[in-house]
Amino acid sequence: MTLAQKMEQILKNELKPDSIKMVVKIAQFLKFKENQSKWNEINESEPEYITEEERAHLEEVKMKGDFIDQKELLKELGISEDEICN
């Protein structure tokens, strides 16, 4: 049961449907913010794990649009698309 479903179940008898929807939206927003703060922590600690040279290379790849094609990568790894889609 998701956080939103739990909140809806708890508040079902005490609030009108519109109020429940608002509580659910607030819970979803708070969950999003929690995830975002985790990503911010990861981004802040990135310099500890990625050298400036690696970062420069990544930026160069981004600028060129030189990305690996997912189908080519799967083929190279010997993985069928059906294995990951199901």
C-alpha positions as a Python dict, from the first residue, in 0.01 Angstrom:
ca = {
    (1, 'M'): (0, 0, 0),
    (2, 'T'): (142, 336, -99),
    (3, 'L'): (176, 632, 134),
    (4, 'A'): (-105, 806, -53),
    (5, 'Q'): (-335, 504, -15),
    (6, 'K'): (-260, 478, 356),
    (7, 'M'): (-337, 846, 409),
    (8, 'E'): (-659, 813, 213),
    (9, 'Q'): (-765, 512, 420),
    (10, 'I'): (-690, 689, 749),
    (11, 'L'): (-863, 1012, 654),
    (12, 'K'): (-1151, 864, 458),
    (13, 'N'): (-1416, 915, 724),
    (14, 'E'): (-1293, 1255, 843),
    (15, 'L'): (-1254, 1460, 526),
    (16, 'K'): (-1445, 1535, 209),
    (17, 'P'): (-1317, 1374, -115),
    (18, 'D'): (-1158, 1702, -230),
    (19, 'S'): (-968, 1731, 95),
    (20, 'I'): (-844, 1374, 62),
    (21, 'K'): (-720, 1450, -289),
    (22, 'M'): (-532, 1750, -152),
    (23, 'V'): (-371, 1540, 123),
    (24, 'V'): (-268, 1282, -138),
    (25, 'K'): (-117, 1554, -358),
    (26, 'I'): (75, 1695, -62),
    (27, 'A'): (208, 1347, 22),
    (28, 'Q'): (318, 1296, -338),
    (29, 'F'): (489, 1635, -337),
    (30, 'L'): (670, 1556, -11),
    (31, 'K'): (787, 1222, -152),
    (32, 'F'): (915, 1402, -462),
    (33, 'K'): (1102, 1655, -248),
    (34, 'E'): (1255, 1372, -42),
    (35, 'N'): (1379, 1203, -360),
    (36, 'Q'): (1507, 1535, -493),
    (37, 'S'): (1704, 1599, -175),
    (38, 'K'): (1867, 1256, -211),
    (39, 'W'): (1970, 1344, -567),
    (40, 'N'): (2108, 1675, -441),
    (41, 'E'): (2321, 1485, -187),
    (42, 'I'): (2448, 1258, -464),
    (43, 'N'): (2530, 1555, -686),
    (44, 'E'): (2713, 1730, -403),
    (45, 'S'): (2927, 1423, -333),
    (46, 'E'): (2999, 1364, -703),
    (47, 'P'): (3343, 1536, -697),
    (48, 'E'): (3461, 1273, -450),
    (49, 'Y'): (3406, 999, -708),
    (50, 'I'): (3450, 1161, -1051),
    (51, 'T'): (3777, 1324, -1146),
    (52, 'E'): (3786, 1654, -1333),
    (53, 'E'): (3918, 1469, -1637),
    (54, 'E'): (3622, 1227, -1632),
    (55, 'R'): (3380, 1516, -1581),
    (56, 'A'): (3530, 1701, -1878),
    (57, 'H'): (3494, 1388, -2091),
    (58, 'L'): (3128, 1350, -1985),
    (59, 'E'): (3057, 1713, -2072),
    (60, 'E'): (3224, 1662, -2411),
    (61, 'V'): (3007, 1357, -2478),
    (62, 'K'): (2695, 1552, -2378),
    (63, 'M'): (2787, 1842, -2608),
    (64, 'K'): (2845, 1611, -2906),
    (65, 'G'): (2529, 1413, -2838),
    (66, 'D'): (2750, 1104, -2861),
    (67, 'F'): (2534, 867, -2661),
    (68, 'I'): (2530, 489, -2672),
    (69, 'D'): (2231, 344, -2851),
    (70, 'Q'): (2040, 121, -2609),
    (71, 'K'): (1968, -144, -2874),
    (72, 'E'): (2335, -163, -2971),
    (73, 'L'): (2439, -194, -2608),
    (74, 'L'): (2190, -474, -2542),
    (75, 'K'): (2306, -655, -2854),
    (76, 'E'): (2670, -618, -2749),
    (77, 'L'): (2588, -753, -2402),
    (78, 'G'): (2389, -1041, -2550),
    (79, 'I'): (2065, -935, -2384),
    (80, 'S'): (1735, -951, -2567),
    (81, 'E'): (1498, -655, -2539),
    (82, 'D'): (1224, -893, -2426),
    (83, 'E'): (1428, -985, -2118),
    (84, 'I'): (1421, -629, -1984),
    (85, 'C'): (1074, -528, -2105),
    (86, 'N'): (887, -802, -1923),
}
